[in-house]
């Protein structure tokens, strides 16, 4: 009888809207998880990175980036797995008490992850949240999670503006220091992905778990087809991940391009060096997103010397401008998100102009010298914007040495 009741309760829980479930989970965890001291220590000996360290998503990649750069600077004190429900901390797994902690976990999930750790994790420790969000304002659940950090690092000015109400005067813009990383491993080339040498390749990379409607692959498909039709010497590659979680999305995207002989879909997860190889093997990298908190793929492409065509709005504008990327015109429209992640009253995001994107694609495809020049300017701009100086400044301001 008890088992049947639990099963019924679980089914009822799953019927609630996703945002309602997330909000409830955050509030309950917020009552259980340990909180940091009201006043952080004036000085800390190094910093620990907490996050989904081994994950295959943008925040997981960010946690690895920050750990690498902290170690290069000489302040890295290791990592801590945070945010995954399946993780149970081992006895004695607490990081050094004198080290600060950078939680690379968005605010609504932070108390959920912390609830699995002893309260001692937070005592006497400076706690910083590295948060990412894609709209100009944040949902109510973020205010609960923000109480678990002393300050917030935002990867873009766009994010920082959204986060300021969470921690007035305690938000700092710290772009991802991609340009400070060691030279990245790049594996594979066109032959490894079945792409012909003589064709112009346009690449679109996105994770279905990061919101299909926000990433807007349909817009990219429309722009490519408007630019090139079925030309066999023009190829669009859609590199998807997160497909096991959203098989219906994958099926719809495959159906959308089924009659296009020059559109390829790659739906398996590949290692990061191979993904960089795919980016390097492409002629143009495109992102017609409706909103980005930062934009890891465009940033990676620019640093690898690939020209980028992308929506000229939101977090990606922290490391690009009209001289360094093909910025696509857009209109700001009310957010429509069937899954509810971005269902926030009064919010707006970009609707990129696919006709303008198509024109930019044609211009770059027809002029190799223009492609090379844009790529060179893009790399130079990204190298300047994405160094480690903001990280060093933020560490010094927080007394982390």
TILUM-714378 format. One record per residue (C-alpha): residue number from 1; x, y, z. Coordinates in Angstrom, 1 decimal. Layout:
- NUM; X; Y; Z
...
//
This chain:
- 1; 0.0; 0.0; 0.0
- 2; 2.8; 2.4; 0.9
- 3; 4.6; 1.6; -2.3
- 4; 1.5; 2.3; -4.3
- 5; 1.0; 5.6; -2.5
- 6; 4.6; 6.6; -3.2
- 7; 4.1; 5.7; -6.9
- 8; 1.0; 7.8; -7.1
- 9; 2.7; 10.7; -5.4
- 10; 5.6; 10.5; -7.9
- 11; 3.3; 10.5; -10.9
- 12; 1.4; 13.5; -9.4
- 13; 4.7; 15.3; -8.9
- 14; 5.8; 14.7; -12.5
- 15; 2.5; 16.2; -13.7
- 16; 3.3; 19.5; -12.1
- 17; 4.9; 22.1; -14.5
- 18; 8.7; 21.9; -14.7
- 19; 9.2; 25.4; -13.3
- 20; 6.9; 24.6; -10.3
- 21; 8.9; 21.5; -9.6
- 22; 12.2; 23.3; -9.8
- 23; 11.0; 26.1; -7.6
- 24; 9.7; 23.6; -4.9
- 25; 12.9; 21.6; -5.0
- 26; 15.1; 24.7; -4.5
- 27; 13.0; 25.9; -1.6
- 28; 13.1; 22.6; 0.2
- 29; 16.8; 22.2; -0.3
- 30; 17.3; 25.8; 0.8
- 31; 16.0; 24.8; 4.2
- 32; 18.4; 21.8; 4.5
- 33; 21.7; 23.0; 3.0
- 34; 24.4; 24.6; 5.0
- 35; 24.8; 28.4; 4.5
- 36; 28.0; 30.4; 4.4
- 37; 28.9; 32.8; 7.2
- 38; 27.3; 36.2; 6.9
- 39; 30.7; 37.9; 6.6
- 40; 33.3; 36.1; 4.4
- 41; 36.9; 35.8; 5.6
- 42; 39.1; 38.7; 4.5
- 43; 41.7; 36.3; 3.1
- 44; 41.6; 32.8; 1.6
- 45; 44.4; 30.4; 0.7
- 46; 43.6; 29.3; -2.8
- 47; 40.2; 28.3; -4.3
- 48; 38.3; 25.1; -5.0
- 49; 36.1; 24.7; -8.0
- 50; 32.7; 23.0; -7.3
- 51; 30.5; 21.9; -10.1
- 52; 29.5; 19.1; -12.5
- 53; 33.2; 18.5; -13.1
- 54; 32.8; 15.5; -15.4
- 55; 29.6; 16.6; -17.2
- 56; 29.1; 17.3; -20.9
- 57; 27.4; 20.7; -20.8
- 58; 28.4; 24.4; -20.8
- 59; 28.7; 24.8; -17.1
- 60; 30.6; 21.6; -16.7
- 61; 33.1; 22.8; -19.3
- 62; 33.3; 26.1; -17.5
- 63; 34.2; 24.4; -14.2
- 64; 37.1; 22.6; -16.0
- 65; 38.2; 25.9; -17.6
- 66; 38.3; 27.7; -14.2
- 67; 40.1; 24.9; -12.5
- 68; 42.8; 24.9; -15.2
- 69; 43.3; 28.6; -15.0
- 70; 43.3; 28.7; -11.2
- 71; 46.1; 26.0; -11.3
- 72; 48.1; 28.1; -13.8
- 73; 47.8; 31.2; -11.6
- 74; 48.9; 29.1; -8.6
- 75; 45.7; 29.3; -6.5
- 76; 43.9; 26.1; -7.6
- 77; 43.1; 23.8; -4.7
- 78; 41.2; 21.0; -6.5
- 79; 37.6; 20.3; -7.5
- 80; 34.5; 19.2; -5.7
- 81; 31.5; 17.4; -7.4
- 82; 28.4; 19.5; -6.8
- 83; 24.9; 19.6; -8.3
- 84; 24.4; 16.0; -9.4
- 85; 21.7; 14.1; -7.4
- 86; 23.5; 10.8; -7.8
- 87; 26.7; 12.0; -6.0
- 88; 27.2; 11.2; -2.3
- 89; 30.3; 12.8; -0.8
- 90; 32.8; 10.4; 0.7
- 91; 33.9; 10.9; 4.3
- 92; 36.8; 13.2; 4.6
- 93; 36.1; 14.7; 1.1
- 94; 35.8; 18.3; 2.3
- 95; 38.3; 20.7; 0.7
- 96; 40.8; 22.6; 2.7
- 97; 39.0; 24.9; 5.2
- 98; 41.1; 27.9; 4.4
- 99; 40.3; 27.8; 0.6
- 100; 37.5; 29.8; -1.0
- 101; 35.0; 28.0; -3.2
- 102; 33.8; 28.9; -6.7
- 103; 30.4; 27.2; -7.3
- 104; 29.9; 26.8; -11.0
- 105; 26.3; 25.8; -10.5
- 106; 23.3; 28.0; -11.3
- 107; 21.6; 29.5; -8.3
- 108; 18.4; 27.3; -8.3
- 109; 20.5; 24.1; -8.2
- 110; 23.1; 25.3; -5.8
- 111; 21.2; 24.6; -2.5
- 112; 20.1; 21.2; -4.0
- 113; 23.8; 20.3; -4.5
- 114; 24.9; 21.7; -1.1
- 115; 22.1; 19.8; 0.7
- 116; 24.1; 16.5; 0.1
- 117; 27.2; 17.9; 1.8
- 118; 28.0; 18.4; 5.5
- 119; 27.2; 21.9; 6.7
- 120; 30.9; 22.2; 7.6
- 121; 31.6; 22.7; 3.9
- 122; 30.4; 26.3; 4.1
- 123; 31.7; 27.3; 7.6
- 124; 34.4; 29.9; 7.6
- 125; 34.7; 29.8; 3.8
- 126; 34.3; 32.5; 1.1
- 127; 31.7; 31.2; -1.4
- 128; 31.5; 32.7; -4.9
- 129; 28.8; 31.7; -7.4
- 130; 29.7; 31.6; -11.1
- 131; 26.2; 31.8; -12.6
- 132; 25.0; 32.0; -16.2
- 133; 21.5; 33.0; -17.4
- 134; 20.2; 33.9; -20.8
- 135; 17.5; 36.6; -20.1
- 136; 17.6; 40.2; -18.8
- 137; 15.9; 39.1; -15.5
- 138; 16.0; 35.9; -13.4
- 139; 13.2; 33.8; -12.0
- 140; 12.2; 33.9; -8.3
- 141; 14.0; 30.6; -7.5
- 142; 17.4; 32.3; -8.2
- 143; 16.9; 34.6; -5.2
- 144; 16.8; 31.5; -2.9
- 145; 20.1; 30.1; -4.3
- 146; 21.8; 33.5; -4.3
- 147; 21.7; 33.5; -0.5
- 148; 24.3; 30.7; -0.5
- 149; 27.1; 32.9; -1.9
- 150; 29.0; 36.0; -0.8
- 151; 29.5; 37.3; -4.3
- 152; 28.6; 36.5; -7.9
- 153; 30.9; 36.2; -11.0
- 154; 29.1; 36.8; -14.3
- 155; 30.7; 35.8; -17.6
- 156; 29.2; 38.8; -19.4
- 157; 27.9; 42.2; -18.8
- 158; 24.5; 40.9; -20.0
- 159; 24.5; 38.3; -17.2
- 160; 25.8; 40.8; -14.6
- 161; 22.9; 43.2; -15.2
- 162; 20.4; 40.3; -14.7
- 163; 22.2; 39.2; -11.5
- 164; 22.6; 42.7; -9.8
- 165; 19.2; 42.4; -8.0
- 166; 20.4; 39.1; -6.5
- 167; 23.5; 40.6; -4.8
- 168; 23.5; 44.4; -5.1
- 169; 27.1; 45.7; -5.4
- 170; 28.5; 42.1; -5.2
- 171; 28.4; 41.1; -8.9
- 172; 31.6; 41.2; -10.9
- 173; 32.0; 40.5; -14.7
- 174; 34.6; 37.8; -15.1
- 175; 34.6; 36.5; -18.7
- 176; 35.6; 32.9; -19.2
- 177; 39.5; 33.1; -19.6
- 178; 39.6; 30.9; -22.7
- 179; 42.5; 32.7; -24.2
- 180; 44.6; 31.9; -21.1
- 181; 44.3; 28.2; -21.5
- 182; 47.2; 26.0; -22.8
- 183; 47.1; 25.4; -26.5
- 184; 44.1; 23.1; -27.0
- 185; 44.3; 19.6; -28.4
- 186; 42.7; 19.4; -31.8
- 187; 41.9; 16.0; -33.2
- 188; 40.5; 14.9; -36.5
- 189; 39.7; 16.7; -39.7
- 190; 37.2; 16.7; -42.5
- 191; 37.8; 13.1; -43.5
- 192; 37.0; 11.9; -39.9
- 193; 33.6; 13.5; -40.2
- 194; 32.9; 12.5; -43.8
- 195; 33.1; 16.0; -45.1
- 196; 34.6; 16.7; -48.6
- 197; 37.6; 18.9; -49.0
- 198; 36.1; 21.0; -51.8
- 199; 32.9; 22.1; -50.1
- 200; 32.2; 25.1; -47.9
- 201; 31.1; 23.8; -44.5
- 202; 28.9; 25.8; -42.2
- 203; 28.8; 24.4; -38.6
- 204; 26.0; 24.7; -36.0
- 205; 26.7; 23.2; -32.5
- 206; 24.1; 23.0; -29.7
- 207; 23.0; 20.9; -26.8
- 208; 19.3; 20.0; -26.7
- 209; 19.5; 20.0; -22.9
- 210; 20.3; 23.7; -23.2
- 211; 16.9; 24.5; -24.7
- 212; 16.2; 23.9; -28.4
- 213; 13.9; 26.9; -28.6
- 214; 16.7; 29.2; -27.3
- 215; 19.4; 27.7; -29.5
- 216; 17.1; 28.0; -32.5
- 217; 18.5; 25.4; -34.9
- 218; 15.4; 25.9; -37.1
- 219; 16.5; 29.4; -37.8
- 220; 20.0; 28.2; -38.8
- 221; 18.5; 25.7; -41.1
- 222; 16.2; 28.3; -42.7
- 223; 19.1; 30.7; -43.2
- 224; 21.4; 28.1; -44.7
- 225; 18.7; 26.8; -47.1
- 226; 17.8; 30.4; -48.1
- 227; 21.5; 31.1; -48.8
- 228; 22.4; 27.9; -50.7
- 229; 19.4; 25.7; -51.4
- 230; 20.6; 22.2; -52.3
- 231; 24.0; 23.1; -53.6
- 232; 26.3; 20.1; -53.1
- 233; 29.4; 22.3; -52.6
- 234; 27.7; 24.0; -49.6
- 235; 27.2; 21.8; -46.5
- 236; 25.5; 22.5; -43.2
- 237; 26.6; 20.3; -40.3
- 238; 24.3; 20.2; -37.2
- 239; 26.3; 18.9; -34.3
- 240; 23.8; 17.9; -31.5
- 241; 24.3; 16.6; -28.0
- 242; 21.8; 15.9; -25.3
- 243; 19.8; 13.8; -27.7
- 244; 19.2; 10.9; -25.4
- 245; 17.2; 13.3; -23.1
- 246; 15.2; 14.7; -25.9
- 247; 14.7; 12.0; -28.6
- 248; 11.6; 13.7; -29.9
- 249; 13.5; 16.9; -30.6
- 250; 16.1; 14.9; -32.5
- 251; 13.4; 13.2; -34.5
- 252; 11.8; 16.5; -35.5
- 253; 15.1; 18.0; -36.5
- 254; 16.0; 15.0; -38.6
- 255; 12.5; 15.2; -40.3
- 256; 13.1; 18.9; -41.0
- 257; 16.3; 18.2; -43.0
- 258; 15.3; 14.8; -44.5
- 259; 14.9; 16.3; -48.0
- 260; 18.1; 18.3; -47.8
- 261; 21.0; 16.4; -49.3
- 262; 23.6; 18.9; -48.2
- 263; 22.6; 19.0; -44.5
- 264; 24.4; 16.5; -42.1
- 265; 23.3; 15.6; -38.6
- 266; 25.9; 14.4; -36.1
- 267; 24.1; 13.3; -32.9
- 268; 26.7; 11.5; -30.9
- 269; 28.7; 12.9; -28.0
- 270; 32.4; 13.4; -29.1
- 271; 35.4; 14.3; -27.0
- 272; 36.3; 18.0; -26.7
- 273; 39.5; 17.7; -28.8
- 274; 37.3; 16.1; -31.6
- 275; 34.7; 18.9; -31.3
- 276; 37.5; 21.5; -31.7
- 277; 38.7; 19.5; -34.7
- 278; 35.2; 19.8; -36.2
- 279; 35.2; 23.5; -35.6
- 280; 38.6; 23.9; -37.1
- 281; 37.6; 21.9; -40.2
- 282; 34.6; 24.2; -40.8
- 283; 34.6; 27.4; -42.9
- 284; 31.9; 29.3; -41.0
- 285; 30.5; 28.7; -37.5
- 286; 26.9; 29.9; -37.0
- 287; 24.7; 30.5; -34.0
- 288; 21.3; 32.0; -34.5
- 289; 20.5; 31.8; -30.8
- 290; 17.6; 33.8; -29.3
- 291; 19.7; 34.4; -26.1
- 292; 23.1; 33.4; -24.7
- 293; 24.6; 34.0; -21.3
- 294; 28.1; 33.8; -22.8
- 295; 28.4; 31.7; -26.0
- 296; 31.2; 29.1; -25.6
- 297; 30.9; 27.8; -29.1
- 298; 31.3; 31.2; -30.9
- 299; 34.1; 32.1; -28.5
- 300; 35.9; 28.8; -29.2
- 301; 35.4; 29.3; -32.9
- 302; 36.9; 32.8; -32.9
- 303; 39.9; 31.7; -30.9
- 304; 40.4; 28.8; -33.4
- 305; 40.4; 31.3; -36.2
- 306; 37.0; 30.5; -37.6
- 307; 34.6; 33.3; -38.9
- 308; 31.4; 33.5; -36.9
- 309; 27.9; 34.4; -38.0
- 310; 25.7; 35.0; -35.0
- 311; 22.8; 36.9; -33.4
- 312; 24.1; 40.3; -32.3
- 313; 22.4; 40.2; -28.9
- 314; 23.0; 39.0; -25.4
- 315; 26.1; 37.6; -23.7
- 316; 28.2; 36.9; -26.8
- 317; 28.5; 40.7; -27.3
- 318; 31.0; 40.8; -24.4
- 319; 33.7; 39.3; -26.7
- 320; 32.7; 40.4; -30.2
- 321; 31.5; 43.4; -32.2
- 322; 30.5; 44.2; -35.8
- 323; 34.1; 44.3; -36.9
- 324; 35.0; 40.8; -35.5
- 325; 31.9; 38.7; -36.3
- 326; 29.0; 38.6; -38.8
- 327; 26.4; 40.0; -36.5
- 328; 22.8; 39.1; -37.5
- 329; 20.1; 41.7; -37.1
- 330; 17.2; 40.8; -34.8
- 331; 13.9; 42.0; -33.3
- 332; 13.3; 41.7; -29.5
- 333; 10.1; 39.6; -29.1
- 334; 8.2; 38.1; -26.1
- 335; 9.7; 34.9; -24.9
- 336; 7.9; 31.8; -26.0
- 337; 9.2; 28.6; -24.4
- 338; 6.9; 25.6; -24.4
- 339; 9.0; 23.8; -21.8
- 340; 8.8; 26.6; -19.3
- 341; 12.5; 27.1; -18.5
- 342; 12.4; 30.7; -19.7
- 343; 8.7; 31.4; -19.0
- 344; 9.1; 34.7; -17.1
- 345; 6.5; 37.4; -17.3
- 346; 7.5; 40.4; -19.5
- 347; 10.7; 38.8; -20.7
- 348; 11.9; 39.3; -24.3
- 349; 14.6; 37.8; -26.4
- 350; 16.0; 38.0; -29.9
- 351; 14.3; 36.8; -33.0
- 352; 17.2; 36.7; -35.5
- 353; 16.6; 37.8; -39.1
- 354; 17.2; 34.7; -41.1
- 355; 17.2; 36.6; -44.4
- 356; 20.1; 38.8; -43.1
- 357; 21.9; 35.7; -41.9
- 358; 21.5; 34.1; -45.3
- 359; 23.0; 37.2; -46.9
- 360; 26.0; 37.1; -44.6
- 361; 26.5; 33.4; -45.3
- 362; 26.5; 34.1; -49.1
- 363; 28.9; 37.0; -48.8
- 364; 31.4; 35.0; -46.8
- 365; 31.0; 31.9; -48.9
- 366; 31.7; 33.8; -52.1
- 367; 34.8; 35.7; -50.8
- 368; 37.5; 33.6; -49.2
- 369; 39.6; 36.7; -48.4
- 370; 36.7; 38.3; -46.5
- 371; 36.3; 35.1; -44.5
- 372; 40.0; 35.0; -43.6
- 373; 40.0; 38.7; -42.7
- 374; 36.9; 38.3; -40.5
- 375; 38.4; 35.2; -38.8
- 376; 41.7; 37.1; -38.1
- 377; 39.9; 40.1; -36.6
- 378; 37.7; 37.7; -34.6
- 379; 40.6; 35.9; -33.1
- 380; 42.4; 39.1; -32.2
- 381; 39.3; 40.5; -30.5
- 382; 38.6; 37.3; -28.6
- 383; 42.2; 37.0; -27.4
- 384; 42.0; 40.5; -26.0
- 385; 38.6; 40.0; -24.3
- 386; 39.1; 36.5; -22.9
- 387; 42.4; 36.6; -21.1
- 388; 43.0; 35.9; -17.4
- 389; 43.3; 39.5; -16.2
- 390; 39.7; 39.8; -15.0
- 391; 40.2; 36.5; -13.1
- 392; 43.3; 37.8; -11.4
- 393; 41.6; 41.1; -10.5
- 394; 38.6; 39.2; -9.1
- 395; 40.8; 36.9; -7.0
- 396; 42.8; 39.9; -5.6
- 397; 39.6; 41.8; -4.8
- 398; 38.3; 38.9; -2.8
- 399; 41.5; 38.3; -0.9
- 400; 42.2; 34.9; -2.5
- 401; 45.9; 34.2; -2.8
//
